[in-house]
């Protein structure tokens, strides 16, 4: 780009910035090498809901300073990375996916200076920070959308998707995804109130995959794509280590029939991945419920959450022999770039693990082993490592309660946290769990340490798997290192034929029997070369 064109672009962006009250100025790339350890992306991550993690100022809401104070705990657990649910400014003031400013921190969470401190302190501990980025849609209160509604000749109008005659046949998760911006019978925190049918012919009918409070961007518009490119670089230039790209199969909808996971959406996803990875050592993972395995390909997103596999892991932990076979089959063909998990912040992935397994700690440990010791990048959901239970509530609220730090709570000095505390916090809290030698926390910590210390468990191939009844055995192989893992999901001892040169690594002290695996138990062996 020549100087004259660059100055014109900057001047135009500055004018638009002043009009829309957001920053749309170009952000030049400043790619710097990552200071994190090699292969940090292949370690274990934790998903953190900042609002629910740690309150530092007593207002009952978690914040970035609170998270920074808990980095030593996360380092002790052994995680290599954190995925932060949206921390940019939003209109929902909760989950954060209704974005109002793509280059500003949610005020309740702190400031850009607090973000910079978090990045710096995390890097000191060898922990990378990955941030949620919402490409598909913005908030109804996003200033450009408000400008577009107020003035149909506004330059912001082309940033969103409008159609006065959208036609019949549209159905996205049981809803008609077109809304009339001229009528507002709902509040814009996302709660719908007697939403009337649209009136065909209105020029203000807009598209919202996830509802009227989150209008979709028009990602056929190169100016919108450029805005996202610049916003992605804005955070990468500050030291961010990567992104979780939200809802990428929904970037482009062609018609009522062809709306999900269109080829154009895949092209855009690859484009954004390439931009992020032009910064050395950065990590990308996609939310792609439609075809997770396709998006996990390095030629598309490079990483994607292994949706549906999480259900099989939990069913296997409950003793379902069919689910054990499905797990073994899945890992035979799974790309090592997939991101595995037991559940996350969305209720469709399941309740908190404690609630799914009704507090059965033996089966809880088997579920954890079923993804922490396997290929892929495991993502722990905050509180999972201490057995935190969910709370009563609607929608996703049961999954998004404050982290249990002490028997009393420890989340905030406020007597009115933003959401109720978990009811099983008296024992299942970080303070108690870190002190008990045989606790869930220390089980997670030991498995993570074994994974980090072993190239085979971190990066190795999945080989020689067998399922006999409810016993699953497999090997992880990297170079000359070969590890054997045996998990018995059954209520009875299971026979095992161990190679002569296998040395027990877990549990310690080694189990007495080398011919059986006790019920509901895990065994790990290092296989020595002959």
ABEGO torsion letter per residue (X at the ends): XBAAAAAAAAAAAAAAAAAAGBBABBBBBBBBBBABBBGAAABBBBBBBAAAABBAAGAGBBBAAAAAAAAAAAAAAGBABBBBBBABBBAAGBAGABBABAABBBAAAEBAAAAAAAAAAAAAAGBBBBBBBBAABBBAABAAAAAAAABAABAAAAABBBBABAEBGBBBGGBBABBBAABBABBAAGBBBGBBBBBBGBAABBBBAAEAABBBBBAABAAAAAAAAAAAAAAAAAGBAEBBBBGAAAABBABAABABGBAAAAAAAAAAAAAAAABBGBBBBBBBAABAAAAABAABAGBBBBBGAAAAAAAAAAGBAAAAAAAAAAAAABBAABBBBABBABAAAEBBAAAAAGGBAAAAAAAAAAAAABBEBBBBBBGAAAGBBBBBEBEAAAAABBBBABAAGGABABABBABBBBAAAAABBAAAAAABAABAAAAAAAAAAAAAABAAAAABBBBGBBBBEABBBBBBBBEABBBBBBBBABABBBBBBBBAABBBAOBOBBBABAABBBBGBBBBBBBBBX
